[in-house]
Amino acid sequence: MNFNISEHLFEQAVQVMPGGVNSPVRAYGSVGRTPLFIDHAKGSKIYDVDGNEFIDYVCSYGPGILGHAREEVVEAVQKAAVDGLTYGAPTRKETIIAEMIKAFMPSMEVMRLVSSGTEAVMSAIRTARGYTGRDKIIKFKGCYHGHSDGLLVKAGSAALTSSVPDSAGVPAGYTQTTLVALYNNEDSVRELFEENKDEIAALIVEPVAANMGVVPPKPGFLQFLRDITAENGTVLIFDEVITGFRLALGGAQEYYGIQADMTTLGKIVGGGMPMAAYGGRKEIMDHVSPVGKVYQAGTLSGNPIATAAGIKTLEILQGDPAIYERIDASAGKIAEALKERSTITGQAIQVNQVGSLLCAYFTDQPVMDYDGATSSDMNAFSNYFGYALEHGIYLAPSQYEAMFVSDAHTKEDIQKTCDVIKGQR
Ligand SMILES: *Cc1c(COP(=O)(O)O)cnc(C)c1O
């Protein structure tokens, strides 16, 4: 395989964009390579500008549950485009998609459409603060909720309560109200509630953590969060930007049978276009402007092209619920192959899988939290990534991204992927 044209384009790109990219993971920094520039994609395959073909397990980091350029979705977008790209006025499609989302996820009684997951989470937290009249929030170490200032925190090493910004340019004051707990660790949550009684507006969690690889909640963990937030008058926010429509039509809430007070959606909900949503109990959402005093707005919110792509994507998922069985089974086969790779090569590999999300960690200890995830051997990951790429398998260039399986992945794709993983090519 050669990557000459990608390398050339990268040299040009770094002159005009930081690191040559518009989102840092795309720069391939953690795998010591330069990024592939994509020419086009169709179904399960992605093609770079040098003409190399790959089976794609990045799926744009989550939206691509139906694979690339699914005909019905492309048609819906084309049809919508002819009627105008944006109006800044209400359309019927916004209500249609909101009604669909509510039917799948009944806890989202009232919602707002926005343009990115970051915006959805930022707005949900502002709403929870406006509703409770409290300032503090709890998030979990290793969970990602977009790049708004207050959420770019890492826990101080001594006490979990001393949050410091995880990015330059974030004033320390912005993260002082963000408390950090440990995923799958009930005591760390209990402690924060005890120390900050009646001060916590919201607790936000990825119900399946999918931004430190894939870390499933321990049995009972989500129910514990449901109970302790209810006892303390704290708004429980499920960040389902990845899990929404991915684990089930009703997301993690349906998958685990637990309802949140507020939910954030993104990725799949826009069908590949920039759209996201936040919503929850009417009583809470009634605090959003113009009904309530929490301000939030967006020039392109509820954009007619994005809603067209989103509606079509949700319609396809709704019309074929067996999709979830198929993609989960495909992911299961890949998980098995990874375990076999470990046996064949003698290399320590832990595989975490929840539905069509999976991740291989290069460690001999089960991964249940952030410290577990970061114990993975980065050299081993880098080597595995390069090996897969050279054999036609396109993985995310980071240990901390999930592998996404789509409904466009055929039996042959999965078989080829498993063969490569096992080293038989
Ligand atoms: C991707 C992601 C976000 C941010 O969404 P953007 O559209 O990239 O702003 C927020 N939360 C979770 C769980 C995500 O995976």
The ligand as an SDF file (V2000), in Angstrom:
LIG
                    3D

 15 15  0  0  0  0  0  0  0  0999 V2000
  -18.9300   12.6060   20.4310 C   0  0  0  0  0  0  0  0  0  0  0  0
  -19.4540   12.8210   21.7910 C   0  0  0  0  0  0  0  0  0  0  0  0
  -19.8330   14.0940   22.2610 C   0  0  0  0  0  0  0  0  0  0  0  0
  -19.5580   15.3440   21.4600 C   0  0  0  0  0  0  0  0  0  0  0  0
  -20.2550   15.3700   20.2770 O   0  0  0  0  0  0  0  0  0  0  0  0
  -19.7160   16.3270   19.0780 P   0  0  0  0  0  0  0  0  0  0  0  0
  -20.7950   16.2270   18.0520 O   0  0  0  0  0  0  0  0  0  0  0  0
  -18.4050   15.7690   18.6580 O   0  0  0  0  0  0  0  0  0  0  0  0
  -19.6010   17.6960   19.6520 O   0  0  0  0  0  0  0  0  0  0  0  0
  -20.4440   14.2000   23.4840 C   0  0  0  0  0  0  0  0  0  0  0  0
  -20.6750   13.1010   24.2390 N   0  0  0  0  0  0  0  0  0  0  0  0
  -20.3190   11.8710   23.8400 C   0  0  0  0  0  0  0  0  0  0  0  0
  -20.6210   10.6950   24.7050 C   0  0  0  0  0  0  0  0  0  0  0  0
  -19.6770   11.6880   22.6090 C   0  0  0  0  0  0  0  0  0  0  0  0
  -19.2840   10.4650   22.2380 O   0  0  0  0  0  0  0  0  0  0  0  0
  1  2  1  0
  2  3  1  0
  2 14  2  0
  3  4  1  0
  3 10  2  0
  4  5  1  0
  5  6  1  0
  6  7  2  0
  6  8  1  0
  6  9  1  0
 10 11  1  0
 11 12  2  0
 12 13  1  0
 12 14  1  0
 14 15  1  0
M  END
$$$$
